[in-house]
Amino acid sequence: MNTSRIPMTSDEHDEFRLVVRDFAQKKIAPFAAQWDQDCAFPIKVVHKMGEIGLFGLIFPEEWGGGGGDFTSLCIAIEELGRVDQSIGITLSAGVGLGINPIFTFGSEDQKQQFLPDLVSGRALGAFALTEPDGGSDAGATATRATYSASSRTWKLNGSKSFITNSGTEITSVIAATARTEDGNISAFLVPAGTPGLVVEPGYRKLGWHASDTHGLTFVDCEIPEENLLGEPGKGFHNFLTMLDGGRIAISALALGLAQACLDLSLDYAKTRNAFGGPIGRFQSIAFALADLAVSVENSRNLTYKAARLKDENKPYKNLAAMAKLYSTESAVDATRLATQVFGGSGFIEDLPVARFYRDAKILEIGEGTSEIQRLVIARNLGLPVG
Ligand SMILES: Cc1cc2nc3c(=O)[nH]c(=O)nc-3n(C[C@H](O)[C@H](O)[C@H](O)COP(=O)(O)OP(=O)(O)OC[C@H]3O[C@@H](n4cnc5c(N)ncnc54)[C@H](O)[C@@H]3O)c2cc1C
């Protein structure tokens, strides 16, 4: 297993990695298959993640956070993702999409109202951008927000699709984009339980079975005027900036998956015998695992380089897109290879490789598809792509 020092990390990062790894091995790995089979959102372990400070990692101490850097968050997501992708995305979305928009754009009152519970992991927030007719093209937002001067409220009408952490029993708030009467897109905080907020039944998904995902419908959903999040008309732009950091986090999640595939496949290649010796002596398997080791190394370097740029407040949008594109496509390849190395056993749900195979595909889709990452990178090259 690879424990060599990552160029962009420190001794403290390595120590922290071991703490999260120990937590993941003891509190998550033994139960991951069952949660997956039951499609159960494991609320107790989410609370435990809060207790050890994972949701608060990158937020200042004044909000109950740990004051850590973004690199540490990526390390936590990578380590959780090595054993359970659903838990990894629960943390990634909980921090990057649930807490960060309120921390970054929220008023003092909004922060006071929501951050303490979110940062401690007692509550979860969600981020509702995608709509039935607007995913990659999120600027096509059709959800409407209508202002009433007499009641000083906003009324939301419309639908959102595939919203992570939006329907758990501890979800406290959903940040949603909606188009106002001037045609601009703003963001609004909709507290859980607001009349007119309909949380649709959870989806039946290919993977991420233990992650919470719902469609949402707003039916004359009325919220006070002070629930506008950030400046009016800036909601779309502000949400897109959140996604840049989210892409590095998804890259870390994919890295954890690819590393797990490498570890599992290597062990198996050394111990599974065929034709009088271990299958790892066949070049077809040995070379494929060598290639996988290279892609894991590349994913690691891209992920932590992008995280370092973000920590240093340097431009990171392009590298975040590169990291997400490379790591997620490599992770999908890694799960296909691991399943092949395990032969028939790779197809059976008794082993994590089958679960990883199902969990991998969404990595190439969520928080911007591979095509959208290529668009960002091509535009950065100065190419006139549409
Ligand atoms: C499990 C899960 C969790 C999610 N969580 C959230 C969440 O918490 N919050 C949230 O807001 N959203 C969430 N999403 C939504 C996710 O971000 C979108 O599904 C994703 O952005 C793609 O949008 P779409 O599904 O509408 O696909 P579309 O945008 O319709 O894309 C369909 C295909 O067309 C391609 N395409 C589209 N435009 C272009 C283009 N310009 N150039 C080339 N190809 C293009 C796409 O790459 C894709 O292959 C989640 C989705 C899932 C499945």
The ligand as an SDF file (V2000), in Angstrom:
LIG
                    3D

 53 58  0  0  0  0  0  0  0  0999 V2000
  -26.0420   10.9630   -7.3200 C   0  0  0  0  0  0  0  0  0  0  0  0
  -26.0390   12.3800   -7.7990 C   0  0  0  0  0  0  0  0  0  0  0  0
  -25.8260   13.4250   -6.9060 C   0  0  0  0  0  0  0  0  0  0  0  0
  -25.8890   14.7630   -7.3260 C   0  0  0  0  0  0  0  0  0  0  0  0
  -25.7940   15.7780   -6.4020 N   0  0  0  0  0  0  0  0  0  0  0  0
  -26.0780   17.0560   -6.8020 C   0  0  0  0  0  0  0  0  0  0  0  0
  -26.2010   18.1160   -5.8310 C   0  0  0  0  0  0  0  0  0  0  0  0
  -26.0060   17.9130   -4.6240 O   0  0  0  0  0  0  0  0  0  0  0  0
  -26.5560   19.3620   -6.2670 N   0  0  0  0  0  0  0  0  0  0  0  0
  -26.7700   19.6280   -7.5940 C   0  0  0  0  0  0  0  0  0  0  0  0
  -27.1010   20.7660   -7.9130 O   0  0  0  0  0  0  0  0  0  0  0  0
  -26.6390   18.6420   -8.5400 N   0  0  0  0  0  0  0  0  0  0  0  0
  -26.3160   17.3730   -8.1720 C   0  0  0  0  0  0  0  0  0  0  0  0
  -26.2180   16.3680   -9.1150 N   0  0  0  0  0  0  0  0  0  0  0  0
  -26.4360   16.6980  -10.5120 C   0  0  0  0  0  0  0  0  0  0  0  0
  -25.1820   16.6050  -11.3830 C   0  0  0  0  0  0  0  0  0  0  0  0
  -24.2960   17.6430  -11.0630 O   0  0  0  0  0  0  0  0  0  0  0  0
  -25.6460   16.6310  -12.8420 C   0  0  0  0  0  0  0  0  0  0  0  0
  -26.2820   15.3760  -13.0930 O   0  0  0  0  0  0  0  0  0  0  0  0
  -24.5250   16.8690  -13.8100 C   0  0  0  0  0  0  0  0  0  0  0  0
  -24.0250   18.1680  -13.6990 O   0  0  0  0  0  0  0  0  0  0  0  0
  -24.9690   16.6270  -15.2610 C   0  0  0  0  0  0  0  0  0  0  0  0
  -26.1520   17.3050  -15.5460 O   0  0  0  0  0  0  0  0  0  0  0  0
  -27.3680   16.5010  -16.2490 P   0  0  0  0  0  0  0  0  0  0  0  0
  -27.6040   15.2760  -15.4500 O   0  0  0  0  0  0  0  0  0  0  0  0
  -28.4920   17.4390  -16.4340 O   0  0  0  0  0  0  0  0  0  0  0  0
  -26.7960   16.0440  -17.6470 O   0  0  0  0  0  0  0  0  0  0  0  0
  -26.8060   16.9440  -18.9900 P   0  0  0  0  0  0  0  0  0  0  0  0
  -26.2920   18.2870  -18.6680 O   0  0  0  0  0  0  0  0  0  0  0  0
  -28.1250   16.8210  -19.6250 O   0  0  0  0  0  0  0  0  0  0  0  0
  -25.7220   16.1750  -19.8600 O   0  0  0  0  0  0  0  0  0  0  0  0
  -26.0290   15.0180  -20.6480 C   0  0  0  0  0  0  0  0  0  0  0  0
  -24.7750   14.7130  -21.4770 C   0  0  0  0  0  0  0  0  0  0  0  0
  -24.5280   15.8160  -22.3850 O   0  0  0  0  0  0  0  0  0  0  0  0
  -23.2030   16.2860  -22.1950 C   0  0  0  0  0  0  0  0  0  0  0  0
  -23.1430   17.7360  -22.4070 N   0  0  0  0  0  0  0  0  0  0  0  0
  -23.9520   18.6880  -21.9050 C   0  0  0  0  0  0  0  0  0  0  0  0
  -23.5380   19.9110  -22.2640 N   0  0  0  0  0  0  0  0  0  0  0  0
  -22.4300   19.7260  -23.0250 C   0  0  0  0  0  0  0  0  0  0  0  0
  -21.5230   20.5900  -23.6890 C   0  0  0  0  0  0  0  0  0  0  0  0
  -21.6570   21.9240  -23.6480 N   0  0  0  0  0  0  0  0  0  0  0  0
  -20.4810   20.0560  -24.3830 N   0  0  0  0  0  0  0  0  0  0  0  0
  -20.3120   18.7010  -24.4250 C   0  0  0  0  0  0  0  0  0  0  0  0
  -21.1280   17.8230  -23.8030 N   0  0  0  0  0  0  0  0  0  0  0  0
  -22.1710   18.3350  -23.1130 C   0  0  0  0  0  0  0  0  0  0  0  0
  -22.8580   15.9420  -20.7630 C   0  0  0  0  0  0  0  0  0  0  0  0
  -21.4490   15.9300  -20.5510 O   0  0  0  0  0  0  0  0  0  0  0  0
  -23.5090   14.5620  -20.6260 C   0  0  0  0  0  0  0  0  0  0  0  0
  -22.6840   13.5790  -21.1830 O   0  0  0  0  0  0  0  0  0  0  0  0
  -26.1040   15.0400   -8.7060 C   0  0  0  0  0  0  0  0  0  0  0  0
  -26.2740   13.9870   -9.6200 C   0  0  0  0  0  0  0  0  0  0  0  0
  -26.2750   12.6880   -9.1740 C   0  0  0  0  0  0  0  0  0  0  0  0
  -26.5600   11.5820  -10.1730 C   0  0  0  0  0  0  0  0  0  0  0  0
  1  2  1  0
  2  3  1  0
  2 52  2  0
  3  4  2  0
  4  5  1  0
  4 50  1  0
  5  6  2  0
  6  7  1  0
  6 13  1  0
  7  8  2  0
  7  9  1  0
  9 10  1  0
 10 11  2  0
 10 12  1  0
 12 13  2  0
 13 14  1  0
 14 15  1  0
 14 50  1  0
 15 16  1  0
 16 17  1  0
 16 18  1  0
 18 19  1  0
 18 20  1  0
 20 21  1  0
 20 22  1  0
 22 23  1  0
 23 24  1  0
 24 25  2  0
 24 26  1  0
 24 27  1  0
 27 28  1  0
 28 29  2  0
 28 30  1  0
 28 31  1  0
 31 32  1  0
 32 33  1  0
 33 34  1  0
 33 48  1  0
 34 35  1  0
 35 36  1  0
 35 46  1  0
 36 37  1  0
 36 45  1  0
 37 38  2  0
 38 39  1  0
 39 40  1  0
 39 45  2  0
 40 41  1  0
 40 42  2  0
 42 43  1  0
 43 44  2  0
 44 45  1  0
 46 47  1  0
 46 48  1  0
 48 49  1  0
 50 51  2  0
 51 52  1  0
 52 53  1  0
M  END
$$$$
